[in-house]
């Protein structure tokens, strides 16, 4: 049986994965053996040298390079080419290219981010093909070649490799149509492209036939300006990026199915909010002068009838993800689509896990008090640091002060309490009770500013949970004592020299402040530093004698005097 007959037979009889192992992964390489005529005993060394040249130039792992396509097998596996043999210009056709697969999370994220930044109207045509590839787990460099600000950078990476391969290994063909992968194990899915009007999508969203599932989505924080600019784009009848939908499995009894928004939730929410008159088109946020004149400072209800009709009929491009995709597949797809110059952080990875502990952490993070006192920044919220902090509060109540210099404690909690979490209601009530005390404590701007540092907020909750355990009521004197501590801490400096200027009682307070400051400077989540901060804050709040109160007043005056010099 000839090689093409073998391949044809294997395509018809073998499972895809077995074919992949036999013809793509394993050692036989047609280009080296049949085209370059490398002796059999040198094949492995030459192939290794090839991988070394590619990997060293791209600064990736040696094993992350694989020759694929017709150069690997001798025949094209593309359905469009029907086992067309690898050929050179001698055959009267354009020379075949050498296709390679490059597995690199770093390169994938880097070029995907650059592609995202350039997805304007000009690139919409190419972007459609690129996103289809992304969801299949790769970027094809023929698409990179279409984008002006990427083409040169990619060529600068590949051209030296081609020269070295020609020089060192006598390659007569160039690397082209290389596929850049982010991960090794991939599933192939179909994606259908269609269009829906704003009216159709709004109706789906209102009926909850179209939902946002926060358990796998990375948070995105849109401000009012972002929303207004999106509406402006629609009013100008310009293109906005595609929305990605996934229809979950249909209920066999009712026939009902729910469509998940995989990418595009902020766009849909903004549109839905606008048509429900929740914000107006502030003129200062609009860019187009004509739009400013016609629609500036207007709510949707104030637009002309014809304009509203056109708005309802504006068509959004929808990419429907294969219903055969699993929830795990969708999580991977979403994370791929949203890769930027950083990878998912630990909390974003944990958030993809369902379970009672994860649900409780998310529920606690949605309490309005965090926003009311601005305890988390927009960046914190976007990267789910608020959820992570609430998860740490649950652990603080359950286990007391623990070391969290790494992510192991949180990861363990997410895993162990994923299915069975018997104490969920108890823990929820206890943490909520602690959170509800905050408004009584955050009575001054100084204290609010102090606890916006997460280490200090954690310390405050350590003290609050101590109060709960010991059944201590929060009294006015406790709040005053905390205020004194915060005031002194804000003035204290590590290099402050008060030797000979303070008495023993004042020195005792000064040493407390110094210990607290050091424990707040580095190793914030170390058990020892957390305990130091907890004990100092607790002593200030609950063990403050009249003598110490008087000493704190004089010490504060002396520190302020020293600081002003």
C-alpha angles and dihedrals in degrees: 000000000000121000094256090049090051091051092046091050093047091049089056098042110028131078113251094249093049090049090049092052094047101044105024109029105034124086104263110106119185096198094056095039104039105020105036091028093222110181113257094245091055099046097094093047092049093048090049090050089052091053091046093054093049097041096045093050092048092040094233136127116292091234092051094081124083131171110226139168128044093334089062099044103021092241134068114252093199112119088223093060100042100215093319107181123244107264144181130216089273088078091064093253135096110282117265118252127231111243120206135181116224118196111202128138090193097053092041092053092044097053094038089056091050090049091051090052092054101046097122129141091278092058099041093104094054093037090063091060093041095055090049088056093045092057089051088054104256147081116222112216092219084072092048087056090061095060113081100211093047102040095075095046093049092047090051088057098045102037096068089050092054091049093050092047090051092046102039103030102023093241111180095189130062132235108255139153089028116179119224112207129194098198138016106232113063138171122208119228137177121243124200121203119212140144134244130186123239087248092057094046093044090052092049090049093048092049090047090239083124116048143177113231108202093187092084104019124100108231119253122194115209119187124207093267091057091053094047092049090053092052089048090055090053093047088053088052091236125149121267123195121277124274118228117217131183121195109211121219115301117246104248092211101048102019089229121141135181123222116216123211103231095176127005104049095133092050092050093045091049092050092045091049092050096051087049090055096243094139138015131226099261108208094223090061096051121093104191114078094212091052090050091053096045103035108012115139092001130132119221091258089058095057121104116270094247092049091052090050091052090048093052090049096048107125123228121201111240127196109201113207119222109274088222088071114107127225089258089053090052092051090053091046093050093048090050092050092051100044112132131162089309132054126231111292121230095265092050088053091048090049090065088067117091120213143106097280092050091047093051093050090051092046092052091048090058094062109121095230092079091059094038092059094033091235092155127045124225088256090052090053094044091054093041095245088141090058090047091051092050089050088053090051090055090052090046090057094043100043107013122232110348137173113268102171086129135027098255097103094052093042090052092050092050090051101041096043096040097102107012119037107158096174096048096115093044092050092045093053093046095049091044090052089053093048091049090059091060097085089057090053102039093069100134136047090238093058092044091051091047096054095046084085102086093221090059093044089052089050091051091052089049087059093043092054088048088056090051093050093048094040092237117164118221107250131190092252091057091055091047091050092051089050090052091050094050091047093052092044092054091055097040119103125189094230093049110130114206098153110145092011101080134055126233095270092049090046089054090056092043091054090050090054091047092051091049092048093051091048088052096049103067139356089033095172097044113120094234094051092045090052092049092052092045095051094046094049092045092050091049093050102040110016100049112131125198087257091056092046091055090045091051091056094051092042091053091052091050093048092049089050091049092046092053093058 
